[in-house]
């Protein structure tokens, strides 16, 4: 019994000077962890609602910088994160065991109310690119940033029911219609920008900037029902 938490992380980075004016960088980070077991005396070890295994958790980044001329600099980058936090069956639990919450005694046992996982997490991708023109008296830069993401969660309640007691007397049930999966997507969250700076004198500068952002999200809804009563 008790709570066990552990986290492991491994990171690697490679930089390659492909030519005098071109540099490429790649970073990869692999992470694994677990929040395992109960920290509450009101919840049994097999019932605990926040036992998650964090795997896979990954970060990938790539950048490219290119000096096109002595005044033109091109920069581009890409990144992806894969993040999962999946619940799991604790020892002694299988899909035939349901969740029981006794609100009179203040205890919970059996299986968790609902299992989230496989998948349960968010994946995200970002891209960016910019072109800079620099002379000293005139500096100009324009570029874009994009961001896409999805959140996917698989829901599964054992036997599609949770029991609620009051001092060991049944008072209600929570009914589910599982398994099902909820999905949401963020598509083409894009920002396009430009900035311009003129140096007229050592004390006078003119700065101009403009940015346009676009956001698009799709999010479906899911519900569960509760039935209560006592004799």
N, C-alpha and C positions, 0 to 999 in steps of 0.2 A: 504494500500500500504506500501512499505518499505520492508526491509530485516529482517527476523527472523531466528535466529540460536539458536539451543539448543542441548546439549549433556548430556546424562545420562550414568552413569557407575556403575555397582555393581560387586564387586569382593569377592570371598571366597576362603580360602585355608585350607586344612586339612592335617595334618601330623600324621602318625600312626607308632609307633615303634612296629612292629609286633612281633619281637623277639629281642634278644640281638644283633644279627648281621644283622637284616633286617629292613629297614626303607622305608616307602612308603609315597609319597607326591602327593596331587592332588590339582590343582588350576583351578578355573572356573571364567571367566570374561564375563559378559553380557553388551553390549554397544548398545545404541540407540541414534540417533540424526537426525537433519534435517537442511539442508541449504535451506530455504524457502523464496521465494519472490525475487524481483529484486533489484539490487544495481545500475542500469544504467537507466538514463532518456530516453535513446534511445530504451529501450525495455519495452514493456508493461508487467504488472504483469502476465498475462496469457501466454505470449510468452517466458518468461525468460528461458534460456537454461540450467541453472545450479541449478535448484530446485531438490534436491535429498533428499530422506529419507533413512537413514542408518539403515537398519534393514532387516534381522538379522545380527548382528556383534557379534561374539562369539570367545572366546579363551579357549581352554581346554589343560591342561598339566598334565602329570603324570610321576613320577620318582620312581625308585626303586634302592636302594643301599644295597648291601649284602656283608658282610665280610665272605668269604668262609673259610678262615683260617687267621692266624695272618699276612700272607704275601700276600694273594690274595684278591683283591677287585673287585667285579662285579658291574657295573653301567649301568643302562638302562633308557631310557626315550622316551616318545611319546608326540607329540603336534599336535593340529589341530586348524586352524583358519577358520572361516566362515565369509566372508566379502561381504556385498551387499550394493550397492548404486543405488537405483532405482528412476527413474523419475516418475512423477505422473501428472494427470490432475489437473491443477489449477482451482479454482472456475470459472464457466462460460464457460468452455471448454469441448467439447465432441469430439468424433472421426469424426464428420462431419465438423469441423472447420480446415482450412488449415493454413499453415504458410505464412506470407507475409513480405517481406523485401523491403523497399523502399530505394534504395541506393542513390537517389538524396536528399531525405529529411533526410536520416540517421536515420530512425526509423524502428522498427520491431514490428509486432503485429500478432494477431491470435494465432495459436498453435506454439509450438517449431518446428524447422526444422525437427527433428526426435526425437522420444521417445526411451530411452534406459532403459530397466528394466524388471524385473520379468522373468528371472534373469538378473542382471547386476553386476557382481562381480567376486571375486576370492576365491576359497577354496584351502587350503594348508595343507599338512600333512608332518610331519617329524618324523623320528625314529633314535635312536642312541643306541649304546651299546659298552661297552669297558671292558676289563679285565686287571687289573694292578697287576704286581708282584713287590713287594718292599722289599728289604732287607737292604737298607742303602748304601751298596757298589755297588749294582746292582739293577737298576730300569728298568722294562720293561713294556710297555703298547701297546696293539693293540686293534683295534675296527673298527667300521663303522658308517657312517651317511648316511641317505637316505632322499630324499626330493621329494614329488610329489605335483603337483598343477594343477588346471584347471581354465581357465577363460572363462566364458560364458556370452554372451550378446544377449539379444533379442531386435531386431530393429523393429520399427513400425512408419511409417510416415502417418499422417492422409490423407486419400484419395490418398495416394501414389504420392503426388505432393506438391511442394513448389513454390509460385509465387514470382517473382522479378519485382519491379516497379522502374521507374525513374521519380520522381516528379509526382506520381500517374499514370504514363503511363506504361502499361505492356511491359517488355522487354525480359523476359525469364522465363522458368520454370525448376525446378529440379525434374526429375521423379525418382521414387523409384519402387522397386519390393519387397514390404514388405507384410506380416511380414516374417522375417527370423531370424535365430539365428546363431551366430558365436561361435565357440568353439575352444579352444586350450588346449593342455595337456602337462604337463611336467611329464614324466614317468621315474622312476628309476634313478633320479639324485643322484648317489651314490658315496661316498668316502670311501675308505678302507685305513687304515693307521697303521703304526707300528713305535714305537720309543724305543730306547734302550740307556741306560746310564750306563757307568762303571766308578766307582771312583777308580782310581789306587792309588793315594796318595791324601793328602789334597789339593794339588795344581794342580793335573793332573786328568782330566776327559775326557772320550771319549763319544761322543754323535753321534748316528746314527738315521736316520729317513727316512721313505719312505711313499709315498702316491700315490694312484691311484684313478682317478676320471672318472666317466662315465656320460654322459649327453645325453638325448634323448628328442626331442620336436617335436610335430606335430601341425602345424598351418595352417588352411584353410584360403582362401582369399575370400572377398566379395567386390563388386563394385556397384556404383550407376552411373546414367547417367545424363548429363546436356544438355538441349536443349535451345538455345537462339535465339532471333530474335525480330524485331519490325517492325511495319508498318509505 
